[in-house]
Amino acid sequence: MKPKAPPDRYAAAKRAALNALRRAGRAAERGGVKLSGWEGEFLGSVTERVKTYGRAFADPDKGAPGQPLSVMQTVKLKEIVKKAKGETGASKPAKAPKPRQTPAKGFKPRPSKGGFGGRR
């Protein structure tokens, strides 16, 4: 039996990006959402660049190595998907900060010895 070759992570990431772009376009069509000209052009041009070059951006500072979409392209793609699904622009509500814990009952801080934290 022949050993299996390790999966090509670069090709898998490329396929995942192309599938996400296709899903975004289909979701907009099915939902009856009219994408702006810019959004339609974005989906088309990014898809074309990923197919041609394997990634949709040239500057390595704009995304992780081996990833076909830059960070901002990923954010915009998620925004288009939200719009297609009819979700509001607001993301999850912000979590309230946790209240500061109070010392346990019976806890008494040590008296200060002065100087730098009591060390001599």
CYANA upper distance limits for C-alpha pairs under 8 A (distance plus 0.5 A):
  7 PRO  CA     12 ALA  CA      8.32
  8 ASP  CA     12 ALA  CA      6.75
  9 ARG  CA     13 ALA  CA      6.57
  9 ARG  CA     66 GLY  CA      8.50
 10 TYR  CA     14 LYS  CA      6.75
 10 TYR  CA     66 GLY  CA      6.25
 10 TYR  CA     67 GLN  CA      7.82
 11 ALA  CA     15 ARG  CA      6.70
 12 ALA  CA     16 ALA  CA      6.63
 13 ALA  CA     17 ALA  CA      6.67
 13 ALA  CA     66 GLY  CA      8.11
 13 ALA  CA     67 GLN  CA      6.86
 13 ALA  CA     68 PRO  CA      7.11
 14 LYS  CA     18 LEU  CA      6.75
 14 LYS  CA     50 VAL  CA      7.44
 14 LYS  CA     54 GLY  CA      6.80
 14 LYS  CA     55 ARG  CA      7.81
 14 LYS  CA     67 GLN  CA      8.02
 14 LYS  CA     68 PRO  CA      6.22
 15 ARG  CA     19 ASN  CA      6.55
 16 ALA  CA     20 ALA  CA      6.62
 17 ALA  CA     21 LEU  CA      6.73
 17 ALA  CA     50 VAL  CA      8.48
 17 ALA  CA     68 PRO  CA      7.16
 17 ALA  CA     69 LEU  CA      7.67
 18 LEU  CA     22 ARG  CA      6.71
 18 LEU  CA     47 THR  CA      6.79
 18 LEU  CA     50 VAL  CA      7.78
 18 LEU  CA     51 LYS  CA      8.39
 19 ASN  CA     23 ARG  CA      6.54
 20 ALA  CA     24 ALA  CA      6.66
 21 LEU  CA     25 GLY  CA      6.93
 21 LEU  CA     43 LEU  CA      6.87
 21 LEU  CA     47 THR  CA      7.25
 21 LEU  CA     77 LEU  CA      7.86
 22 ARG  CA     26 ARG  CA      6.67
 23 ARG  CA     27 ALA  CA      6.42
 24 ALA  CA     28 ALA  CA      6.81
 24 ALA  CA     77 LEU  CA      7.90
 24 ALA  CA     80 ILE  CA      7.27
 24 ALA  CA     81 VAL  CA      5.69
 24 ALA  CA     84 ALA  CA      7.74
 25 GLY  CA     29 GLU  CA      6.88
 25 GLY  CA     43 LEU  CA      7.92
 26 ARG  CA     30 ARG  CA      6.55
 27 ALA  CA     31 GLY  CA      6.38
 27 ALA  CA     81 VAL  CA      7.57
 27 ALA  CA     84 ALA  CA      6.10
 27 ALA  CA     85 LYS  CA      7.22
 28 ALA  CA     32 GLY  CA      6.59
 28 ALA  CA     33 VAL  CA      5.60
 28 ALA  CA     34 LYS  CA      7.55
 28 ALA  CA     35 LEU  CA      7.65
 28 ALA  CA     81 VAL  CA      7.96
 28 ALA  CA     83 LYS  CA      8.24
 28 ALA  CA     84 ALA  CA      4.86
 28 ALA  CA     85 LYS  CA      7.76
 29 GLU  CA     33 VAL  CA      6.91
 29 GLU  CA     34 LYS  CA      8.35
 29 GLU  CA     84 ALA  CA      8.43
 31 GLY  CA     84 ALA  CA      6.57
 31 GLY  CA     85 LYS  CA      7.05
 31 GLY  CA     86 GLY  CA      8.22
 32 GLY  CA     84 ALA  CA      8.39
 33 VAL  CA     83 LYS  CA      8.01
 33 VAL  CA     84 ALA  CA      6.19
 33 VAL  CA     86 GLY  CA      8.46
 35 LEU  CA     39 GLU  CA      6.32
 35 LEU  CA     40 GLY  CA      6.59
 36 SER  CA     40 GLY  CA      6.83
 37 GLY  CA     41 GLU  CA      6.58
 38 TRP  CA     42 PHE  CA      6.45
 39 GLU  CA     43 LEU  CA      6.78
 39 GLU  CA     80 ILE  CA      7.83
 40 GLY  CA     44 GLY  CA      6.79
 41 GLU  CA     45 SER  CA      6.43
 42 PHE  CA     46 VAL  CA      6.41
 43 LEU  CA     47 THR  CA      6.53
 43 LEU  CA     77 LEU  CA      8.48
 44 GLY  CA     48 GLU  CA      6.68
 45 SER  CA     49 ARG  CA      6.65
 46 VAL  CA     50 VAL  CA      6.62
 46 VAL  CA     56 ALA  CA      6.12
 47 THR  CA     51 LYS  CA      6.71
 47 THR  CA     56 ALA  CA      8.28
 48 GLU  CA     52 THR  CA      6.58
 49 ARG  CA     53 TYR  CA      6.14
 49 ARG  CA     54 GLY  CA      7.47
 49 ARG  CA     55 ARG  CA      6.79
 49 ARG  CA     56 ALA  CA      5.53
 50 VAL  CA     54 GLY  CA      4.97
 50 VAL  CA     55 ARG  CA      4.93
 50 VAL  CA     56 ALA  CA      5.62
 50 VAL  CA     68 PRO  CA      6.96
 51 LYS  CA     55 ARG  CA      8.16
 54 GLY  CA     68 PRO  CA      6.68
 55 ARG  CA     67 GLN  CA      7.49
 55 ARG  CA     68 PRO  CA      4.37
 55 ARG  CA     69 LEU  CA      6.60
 56 ALA  CA     68 PRO  CA      6.37
 56 ALA  CA     69 LEU  CA      6.04
 56 ALA  CA     70 SER  CA      7.70
 57 PHE  CA     62 LYS  CA      8.10
 57 PHE  CA     68 PRO  CA      8.08
 57 PHE  CA     69 LEU  CA      7.25
 57 PHE  CA     70 SER  CA      6.85
 59 ASP  CA     63 GLY  CA      8.22
 60 PRO  CA     64 ALA  CA      7.59
 60 PRO  CA     65 PRO  CA      7.38
 62 LYS  CA     70 SER  CA      6.00
 62 LYS  CA     71 VAL  CA      6.93
 62 LYS  CA     72 MET  CA      8.39
 63 GLY  CA     67 GLN  CA      7.35
 63 GLY  CA     69 LEU  CA      7.48
 63 GLY  CA     70 SER  CA      4.87
 63 GLY  CA     71 VAL  CA      5.95
 64 ALA  CA     70 SER  CA      7.82
 69 LEU  CA     73 GLN  CA      6.32
 69 LEU  CA     74 THR  CA      6.61
 70 SER  CA     74 THR  CA      6.71
 71 VAL  CA     75 VAL  CA      6.86
 72 MET  CA     76 LYS  CA      6.65
 73 GLN  CA     77 LEU  CA      6.56
 74 THR  CA     78 LYS  CA      6.77
 75 VAL  CA     79 GLU  CA      6.81
 76 LYS  CA     80 ILE  CA      6.74
 77 LEU  CA     81 VAL  CA      6.78
 78 LYS  CA     82 LYS  CA      6.70
 79 GLU  CA     83 LYS  CA      6.71
 79 GLU  CA     89 GLY  CA      8.49
 80 ILE  CA     84 ALA  CA      6.62
 81 VAL  CA     85 LYS  CA      6.68
 82 LYS  CA     86 GLY  CA      6.71
 82 LYS  CA     87 GLU  CA      5.75
 82 LYS  CA     88 THR  CA      7.88
 82 LYS  CA     89 GLY  CA      8.11
 83 LYS  CA     87 GLU  CA      6.44
 83 LYS  CA     88 THR  CA      7.87
 83 LYS  CA     89 GLY  CA      8.20
103 PRO  CA    107 PHE  CA      6.81
112 SER  CA    117 GLY  CA      7.73
112 SER  CA    118 GLY  CA      6.81
113 LYS  CA    117 GLY  CA      7.83
113 LYS  CA    118 GLY  CA      5.24
114 GLY  CA    118 GLY  CA      5.99
115 GLY  CA    119 ARG  CA      7.70
115 GLY  CA    120 ARG  CA      8.41
116 PHE  CA    120 ARG  CA      8.37
